[in-house]
Amino acid sequence: MSNSQKIEDVIIIGGACAGLTAGIYTARANLNPLLIEGYQSGGQLMLTSEVENYPGFPEGILGPDLMQKFRAQAERFGTRFLTKDVTKVDFSKRPFLIQVEKEELKAHAVIISTGASANLLGLQNESRLMGKGVSTCATCDGAFFKDAKVCVAGGGDSALEEAIFLTKFASEVTLIHRRDELRASKIMQDRAHKNKKIKFIWDTVITDVLGQDQMTGLKLKNKKTNAESEIACEGLFVAIGHTPNTKLFKGQLNMHENGYIDTLSNRTQTSVEGVFAAGDVQDHFYRQAVTAAGSGCQAAIECEKFLANR
Ligand SMILES: Cc1cc2nc3c(=O)[nH]c(=O)nc-3n(C[C@H](O)[C@H](O)[C@H](O)COP(=O)(O)OP(=O)(O)OC[C@H]3O[C@@H](n4cnc5c(N)ncnc54)[C@H](O)[C@@H]3O)c2cc1C
């Protein structure tokens, strides 16, 4: 392991909405940030096509194009990039230690913006057709399915929330669940059952997503009878939860029961002073590009004040 003597003012871990915004702000505050963007640079928006709810783009913008603009803006003010994954951190010492493969880096402050990943069913065509009918976010993509038939995979509160939200646009929403009862709260179940646009398929797993350039339907298998069938639909919303990318920080920072990083109320300060968390890695409620960018800005401003007062 090489032992660099240089101590960075701030290292940002994660190169998507939150991290790149933190890059713009810390670079413009002359903190000369080093941003370790990871191998999934651009983050979740690289998996989608049209983004219509990011302010400033009235015609909409492709997710990867939006991320390219964020990155170019951070670069313009001098953010330095490292396109590798962080493999280990040690926040028990100061300066903080951040290991990137065999290289050990040091920083007075760290902004964590490693995001979260939507859990997927694990089907090959599910990933291929992501953004082409398959989605993990009804708030983001629901409006693209006006008068269409869509399916939702899942059985918890978030699956029912997605299904109910989708009835604003879709002509029919079919919830496909692998059991014969839902895990969701009673109140959400009541709301879903009362909604005439929502249909249920029980005891059934999705075995394939059909379609070439655009999704056209799903292949299903009944778990009790093993009977196989197909359903025609234009959209599949996979609503089986999210996993925050926080494994790296276990034992170093306080976390919620659900694995998201705990921050002070309305702040990005974590349980270790000088370590900040922004974006989906600490947000299991909004999960939007604009809120991630907003908290990247908060983290940068909090970080700047921390460094100034040090
Ligand atoms: C299919 C889809 C469509 C969506 N559409 C919309 C939309 O239309 N509008 C909207 O507002 N939101 C949308 N979202 C949600 C939005 O993408 C997220 O809220 C946003 O990307 C969160 O940004 P983030 O910066 O917190 O993290 P992420 O986008 O999750 O990015 C995490 C970053 O951390 C990096 N990283 C992870 N681990 C490491 C590591 N060990 N070392 C270094 N780097 C690491 C990754 O490389 C990546 O750069 C969509 C999401 C999906 C999945």
The ligand as a Tripos MOL2 file, in Angstrom:
@<TRIPOS>MOLECULE
LIG
   53    58     1     0     0
SMALL
NO_CHARGES

@<TRIPOS>ATOM
      1 C1        -34.4430    3.8750  -13.4100 C.3       1 LIG1
      2 C2        -34.4280    5.1240  -12.5720 C.ar      1 LIG1
      3 C3        -35.0430    6.2670  -13.0340 C.ar      1 LIG1
      4 C4        -35.0370    7.4210  -12.2660 C.ar      1 LIG1
      5 N1        -35.6170    8.5470  -12.7630 N.ar      1 LIG1
      6 C5        -35.6100    9.6820  -12.0480 C.ar      1 LIG1
      7 C6        -36.2290   10.8710  -12.5410 C.ar      1 LIG1
      8 O1        -36.8170   10.8750  -13.6280 O.2       1 LIG1
      9 N2        -36.1980   11.9710  -11.7520 N.ar      1 LIG1
     10 C7        -35.5940   11.9870  -10.5180 C.ar      1 LIG1
     11 O2        -35.5670   13.0200   -9.8740 O.2       1 LIG1
     12 N3        -34.9980   10.8820  -10.0250 N.ar      1 LIG1
     13 C8        -35.0070    9.7350  -10.7510 C.ar      1 LIG1
     14 N4        -34.4230    8.5970  -10.2300 N.ar      1 LIG1
     15 C9        -33.8260    8.6540   -8.8950 C.3       1 LIG1
     16 C10       -32.4240    9.3070   -8.9590 C.3       1 LIG1
     17 O3        -31.6880    8.6450   -9.9600 O.3       1 LIG1
     18 C11       -31.7160    9.2150   -7.6200 C.3       1 LIG1
     19 O4        -32.5000    9.8330   -6.6240 O.3       1 LIG1
     20 C12       -30.3470    9.9170   -7.6780 C.3       1 LIG1
     21 O5        -29.5700    9.3550   -8.7010 O.3       1 LIG1
     22 C13       -29.5960    9.7950   -6.3600 C.3       1 LIG1
     23 O6        -28.3490   10.3700   -6.5320 O.3       1 LIG1
     24 P1        -27.1390   10.0680   -5.5600 P.3       1 LIG1
     25 O7        -26.0810   11.0260   -5.9250 O.co2     1 LIG1
     26 O8        -27.6020   10.0670   -4.1550 O.co2     1 LIG1
     27 O9        -26.6430    8.5730   -5.8270 O.3       1 LIG1
     28 P2        -26.6540    7.4930   -7.0220 P.3       1 LIG1
     29 O10       -27.2990    7.9990   -8.2650 O.co2     1 LIG1
     30 O11       -27.1930    6.2470   -6.4040 O.co2     1 LIG1
     31 O12       -25.1120    7.3090   -7.3320 O.3       1 LIG1
     32 C14       -24.2060    6.7590   -6.4100 C.3       1 LIG1
     33 C15       -22.7850    7.0920   -6.8170 C.3       1 LIG1
     34 O13       -21.9130    6.5560   -5.8170 O.3       1 LIG1
     35 C16       -20.8680    5.8540   -6.4470 C.3       1 LIG1
     36 N5        -20.3920    4.8110   -5.5350 N.ar      1 LIG1
     37 C17       -21.0700    3.8070   -4.9400 C.ar      1 LIG1
     38 N6        -20.2480    3.0500   -4.1950 N.ar      1 LIG1
     39 C18       -19.0150    3.6050   -4.3180 C.ar      1 LIG1
     40 C19       -17.7270    3.2940   -3.7960 C.ar      1 LIG1
     41 N7        -17.5150    2.2460   -2.9840 N.pl3     1 LIG1
     42 N8        -16.6760    4.0980   -4.1190 N.ar      1 LIG1
     43 C20       -16.8620    5.1670   -4.9290 C.ar      1 LIG1
     44 N9        -18.0530    5.5080   -5.4460 N.ar      1 LIG1
     45 C21       -19.0970    4.7410   -5.1470 C.ar      1 LIG1
     46 C22       -21.4450    5.3220   -7.7450 C.3       1 LIG1
     47 O14       -20.3950    5.0620   -8.6660 O.3       1 LIG1
     48 C23       -22.3320    6.5070   -8.1480 C.3       1 LIG1
     49 O15       -21.5600    7.4420   -8.8330 O.3       1 LIG1
     50 C24       -34.4100    7.4270  -10.9900 C.ar      1 LIG1
     51 C25       -33.7700    6.2720  -10.5260 C.ar      1 LIG1
     52 C26       -33.7750    5.1330  -11.2980 C.ar      1 LIG1
     53 C27       -33.0770    3.8900  -10.7870 C.3       1 LIG1
@<TRIPOS>BOND
     1     1     2 1
     2     2     3 ar
     3     2    52 ar
     4     3     4 ar
     5     4     5 ar
     6     4    50 ar
     7     5     6 ar
     8     6     7 ar
     9     6    13 1
    10     7     8 2
    11     7     9 ar
    12     9    10 ar
    13    10    11 2
    14    10    12 ar
    15    12    13 ar
    16    13    14 ar
    17    14    15 1
    18    14    50 ar
    19    15    16 1
    20    16    17 1
    21    16    18 1
    22    18    19 1
    23    18    20 1
    24    20    21 1
    25    20    22 1
    26    22    23 1
    27    23    24 1
    28    24    25 2
    29    24    26 1
    30    24    27 1
    31    27    28 1
    32    28    29 2
    33    28    30 1
    34    28    31 1
    35    31    32 1
    36    32    33 1
    37    33    34 1
    38    33    48 1
    39    34    35 1
    40    35    36 1
    41    35    46 1
    42    36    37 ar
    43    36    45 ar
    44    37    38 ar
    45    38    39 ar
    46    39    40 ar
    47    39    45 ar
    48    40    41 1
    49    40    42 ar
    50    42    43 ar
    51    43    44 ar
    52    44    45 ar
    53    46    47 1
    54    46    48 1
    55    48    49 1
    56    50    51 ar
    57    51    52 ar
    58    52    53 1
@<TRIPOS>SUBSTRUCTURE
     1 LIG1         1 GROUP 0 **** ****
